[in-house]
């Protein structure tokens, strides 16, 4: 599907479920050089991936989000590794349109609501799912997916948490992504394989576009 055929205008206010439904994979991106941000975003968009999770793991991450928001209007930049209200505010100011966190606290959820930032909060236990649900979050990141039980855990959760949509992240690869996407409670997966470090360092944008196209072609259960 070409970018201009996407049904959701990028200027709209997003919900977490819309972020998850846009493509089968949300790329987990770690950037050290702001000069890479714009060509990387363009390469991913060319391949059909526009929800871009730029993790706040480097000092350059906010500058990268800002550059993408400013120069690649077809992309929808998000901020990953949100851990505090200060992170949420900084991400919003940089132009992030959604947030992803490795875990969940009530204060983090409140900060995202106050900033109008859709959040995919990380959960790894049933108690964490319940805590997020109590605060109104029903679209969750299952992290770290493989270490926290993988497919078996998500299958077990489908009974008591059938109203929750998950984005498993952590250990997801092209080899196992299809198995996760086949589960009825999985809407998308998060993966770093779309942005290999060696391709990023070499500026091999064609390879990244090819990986994005392959990710878009993954099958998933309609939800």
N, C-alpha and C positions, 0 to 999 in steps of 0.2 A: 504494500500500500504506500503510495506516495505521501509525502508529508502534508501536501495541501489537500489530501483527501481525508485526513483524520477528522472524525466527527466532532471532536471537542476543541473549540477555539482555544489557543494558548493564553488568551487574555482573560478567560473566565476564572472565577474563583473555583478552586479545586476542592474536592473531597478526597479523603484517603483512599476510598474505593475507586475513584476515577484514576488516581495515580496508579493503583495496582492493576487496573484493567487495561491500561493503555498498551501494554506489551507484555509478553510472557516473562520478560527478564528486566529487572532494574539493575543497571550496572553500578557496582560499588567502586568508586573512583578515588584513588589517592594521587594527588598532584603536588609536586615539589616545585614546578616551574610554571609561573603564570603564563608564559609564552605558549605552553602546550594547551591551555584551556580552550581557546576558541577553535583551533583546528580539530581538536579531539571532539568537541561538541558537534561541529559540523560533520565530522566523519560518522559519528553515531546517529545523528539525525538522518544523514543520507542512507544509512542502513535501516532506518525505520524505528530507531530507539530515541525517544526524546525526553523521557523522565530520567534525569541524570542525578544520581546521588553522589555529591562531592563530599567526602568525609572530612570532618574537621580534625584530621590527624596531623596536619602540617601547618606551619605558620602562614603558608601561602594560600591556604584553602579559601579563605574569605575573598581574597583578591581574585581567585579563579572563578568563584561563584559570581562575583560582580561583573567580571569580563564576559562570562557566558550570558548573563542576564542582559547586558548592554548590547552585545554584538551578535548574538545568535537568537533572534526572536522566535525561531521555530522550536528551540529547545526549552525545556521546563527544568531549570536547575533546582535541586534540592540540597539540603545540608544533612549529612550523616554524622554519626557520633555525637549527637546532642546529649549533653550531660547536665546542663544547668540552665536556669533562666537567663543567665548572661549569654550563654551560647545561642539560645533561641533569639534573643534580641539582636545579637550580632549577625546571625544568619539572615534574619528578616531584613535588616538594614542593607545587607549585601545583595539582596534580591532573591533569596531563596523562596520558592513557592510551596515547598513541602519539607517536612523534617522526618528524620529517622533516628531512633535512639537505640543504644545497645541494651538498655533496661528501662524500667519505668518507675517513676515516683509521682506522687500527686502534685508536687510543686512543678515538676517538668510539664505534666499534662496541663496544669493551670496556665503556665507561661505560654504554651502553644495556643491555647484557646484565647488568651488575652491578645496575642499577637496575630490571631487569625491565620495560624500556620497549621495546615493539616499534618497530623503526626502518625507515623507508624512506630509505636513503641515496642521495644524488644521485650520478649518474655521467654522464659525457659522452664517454668513450672506452672502447675494448675493454680497455685495461689497468686502468682503474678498475673495470670489471665483474669482471675476474679477481681483483682485490684484494678486492673485497667478497665474492665467492664463496669465496675462501680462508678468510674469517672466518665463513662460514656464512650469508651474506646472499644470498638468491635472489629477493627481491622488492625492486625498485629503482626509484628515481625517475630518469627520464631528463630531465636539466636542464642548460642551457636547451634545451628540445626543438627549437624551430624554428631557433635559432642553431647547434645542434650537428648538424644534418642531418635533422631532422624525420622524416617518413614513410620516406624513403629509407634513413636510417640504421637505423631499427627493422626494416625489411624485410631489410636486410643482416645484422643481428645475429641474426635468427631462426634462421639455419643454425647458427652456432657456439654460440649461447646459447639453444637451444630450451627449456632448462629454467629460464629466467629470466622472471619476470613483471615488466612495466614499467608505471609510472605516468608518462607524459610530462607535463611541466609547463614552462610558459614559452612564451608565444605561442599557447596553445590558446584557441580561441574557439568560440562556438556554431556558427560556419560550418565549422570544420574538425574539431571534436571527434568527429563521427561517423566520419570517415575514420580517425582514430587508433584508435577503439574497434573498428573492423572488423578490425584486425590481430590475428592469433592470439596474439601475445606481449604484448598490451596488455590489462590487466584494468580499469583506470580511467584517468582523466586528472585533472590538477590544474588548477583554473581560478579566476581572480580575478573573472570576469564575474558570478558569482553574488552578489557583494557590491559593486555599483558605489558609488564614493565619493559621488556625489550622492544616491543613495538612502539611504545610511548617514547622511549629514549631515542629510537631511530627515526621517529616521525613517520612511521609506516601507517599512514592514515587509511590507505586502501585495505590493509589487513584488518584494521579495526572495523571498517565499514562491512567487510565480508563477514566478520564474526557477528556483527549486529544483525545482518540479514539472516544468518543461520539461527540466531536466537529468536527472531520474530517468527520464523517458520516452525518453532516448537509448538506442539499441540497441547492444549489444556482444556480442562473441563469448563463448560460454560457455567457461570454463576450469576 
